Amino acid sequence: MIRDAVLGRRDATATGSSSEVAGSADNSGSLRNGSVGDEVTRAQELLITVGSPALARNGATGRYLAITEAAVREFQERIRAEQDSAMVVDGVVGPATWRWLKTYASRASDGPNPAPASSGDTIEYGDTGPAVTALQNTLLRLGAPLLERHGATGRYFAATRDSVIYFQQTVRAEHDPTMVVDGVVGPATRRWLDRLDRG
């Protein structure tokens, strides 16, 4: 059964991130190129929320490489221009950059939420709002260990994408060999979510 398969899953992403947390920051508590782990994922998710198209395409991988460093520099330049002329543009997420990321992300999330998606809409990485919350609640009811760690946040980031991918893989293996595994909730994925959620 899908429910049993999802409940029993121990996602490789979850396992990998827990083993990498120790290397997530340097001795100063900052994140920089080469850092890995949950804190990097959190920083990437905040950068996507405040508007980083390159990171949105690449996803919150938990690995601080060139794309993340460039996104941090761009954000720091934005802060220096708009808020704090003393902001250092170095591509490192230190205390000041963390504060501004959280402030700007909070402002972004306080804006108007998109309307719930219709049956013909897709929901994908980077989306926010009630439709994402409803999706996450459905996945949680079906049993999604990665989402249990985060809850229904209304933000479609790595944990939601990975849960959708696994759901699609399970549907393709057990019910529908034509199911596309892409981490995007389109009409076919939505139909299977609804069908299996109803039991």
C-alpha positions in Angstrom: 0.0 0.0 0.0 1.1 3.6 -0.6 0.5 4.6 2.9 2.6 1.8 4.3 5.4 2.4 1.7 5.5 6.1 2.5 5.4 5.5 6.2 8.2 3.0 6.0 10.5 5.2 3.9 13.7 6.4 5.2 14.6 9.0 2.7 18.2 9.2 1.6 18.0 13.0 1.7 17.0 13.0 5.3 19.7 10.5 6.2 22.3 12.5 4.3 21.3 15.9 5.8 21.6 14.5 9.4 25.1 13.2 8.8 26.2 16.5 7.3 24.9 18.9 10.0 28.2 18.8 11.8 29.9 20.5 8.9 27.2 23.0 8.2 29.0 26.1 9.6 32.5 27.2 10.4 33.8 28.0 13.9 32.2 31.5 13.7 28.7 30.0 13.0 28.8 31.4 9.5 27.8 29.5 6.3 30.1 29.8 3.3 31.1 28.0 0.1 31.7 24.3 1.0 29.2 24.2 4.0 26.6 21.5 3.9 23.6 20.5 6.0 20.2 21.7 7.3 21.3 25.2 8.0 22.4 25.6 4.4 19.0 24.3 3.3 17.3 26.9 5.5 19.4 29.7 4.1 18.7 28.5 0.5 14.9 28.4 1.3 15.0 31.9 2.6 16.9 33.1 -0.4 14.3 31.5 -2.7 11.6 33.2 -0.7 13.1 36.7 -1.0 13.7 36.1 -4.7 16.5 34.2 -6.2 15.6 32.7 -9.6 18.9 30.8 -9.9 18.4 29.0 -6.6 14.7 28.4 -7.3 15.7 26.5 -10.5 18.4 24.6 -8.6 16.5 24.0 -5.4 17.5 24.0 -1.8 20.1 21.2 -1.9 21.8 21.7 1.5 25.1 22.3 -0.3 26.7 25.7 -0.3 28.3 25.9 -3.8 28.8 28.7 -6.4 25.0 29.3 -7.1 24.3 29.8 -3.4 27.3 32.1 -2.9 26.2 34.2 -5.9 22.7 34.4 -4.5 24.0 35.5 -1.1 26.2 38.2 -2.7 23.2 39.5 -4.7 21.1 39.6 -1.6 23.9 41.4 0.4 24.2 44.0 -2.4 20.5 44.5 -2.3 20.6 45.1 1.5 23.6 47.5 1.2 21.6 49.5 -1.4 18.3 49.4 0.3 18.9 49.2 4.1 22.4 49.1 5.4 25.3 50.7 3.7 27.7 48.9 6.1 26.6 45.4 4.8 29.6 43.4 3.8 29.2 41.8 0.4 31.3 38.6 0.8 29.0 35.7 -0.1 29.1 34.5 3.5 25.9 34.1 5.6 27.0 35.6 9.0 24.8 37.0 11.7 23.9 40.2 9.9 23.0 38.4 6.6 20.9 35.9 8.6 18.9 38.7 10.3 18.2 40.4 7.0 17.2 37.2 5.3 14.7 36.4 8.0 13.3 39.9 8.0 12.8 40.0 4.2 11.4 36.5 4.1 8.9 37.4 6.8 7.8 40.4 4.8 7.4 38.2 1.7 5.3 35.7 3.5 3.1 38.4 5.0 2.1 39.4 1.5 -1.1 38.2 -0.1 -1.1 34.4 -0.6 -2.0 33.0 -4.1 -5.5 31.6 -4.5 -5.9 27.9 -4.1 -4.9 26.1 -7.3 -7.6 24.8 -9.5 -7.7 21.2 -10.7 -5.9 22.2 -13.8 -3.0 24.0 -12.1 0.3 22.6 -11.2 2.1 23.1 -7.8 5.8 23.1 -7.9 9.1 24.1 -6.1 9.0 27.7 -4.9 5.2 28.0 -4.8 3.5 29.2 -1.6 0.0 29.6 -0.2 -3.1 27.6 0.7 -2.8 25.1 -2.2 0.6 24.1 -0.9 -0.6 23.8 2.6 -3.5 21.5 1.4 -1.0 19.4 -0.5 1.3 19.1 2.5 -1.6 18.0 4.7 -2.6 15.3 2.3 1.0 14.0 2.1 1.2 14.1 5.9 -2.0 12.0 6.2 -0.5 9.5 3.8 2.6 9.4 5.9 5.7 11.5 4.8 8.6 11.4 7.3 10.4 14.4 5.7 7.3 16.6 6.1 6.7 15.5 9.6 9.9 17.3 10.5 8.7 20.6 9.0 4.9 20.4 9.1 2.5 22.1 6.7 4.3 25.4 6.1 2.6 26.5 2.9 5.9 26.7 1.2 7.0 24.2 -1.5 10.6 23.5 -0.8 12.9 20.5 -0.6 11.0 18.4 1.9 7.7 18.8 0.0 9.4 18.2 -3.4 11.1 15.0 -2.1 7.9 13.7 -0.6 6.1 14.3 -3.9 8.8 12.5 -5.8 8.6 9.5 -3.6 4.8 9.4 -3.8 5.1 9.5 -7.6 7.7 6.8 -7.6 5.4 4.6 -5.5 2.4 5.2 -7.7 4.4 4.4 -10.8 5.6 1.1 -9.2 2.3 0.0 -7.8 -0.5 1.5 -9.8 0.3 3.5 -12.9 3.5 2.9 -14.9 2.9 6.1 -16.9 3.2 8.3 -13.8 5.8 11.0 -14.4 8.3 11.4 -11.5 9.2 15.1 -11.5 8.3 16.5 -8.1 5.6 18.6 -9.7 1.9 18.2 -8.7 0.0 18.2 -11.9 -3.4 16.7 -12.7 -2.3 13.1 -12.6 -0.5 13.4 -9.3 -3.4 15.3 -7.8 -5.8 12.5 -8.9 -3.7 9.8 -7.2 -3.3 12.0 -4.1 -7.1 12.4 -3.8 -7.8 8.8 -4.6 -5.4 7.4 -2.0 -6.2 10.0 0.6 -9.8 8.9 0.4 -8.6 5.3 1.1 
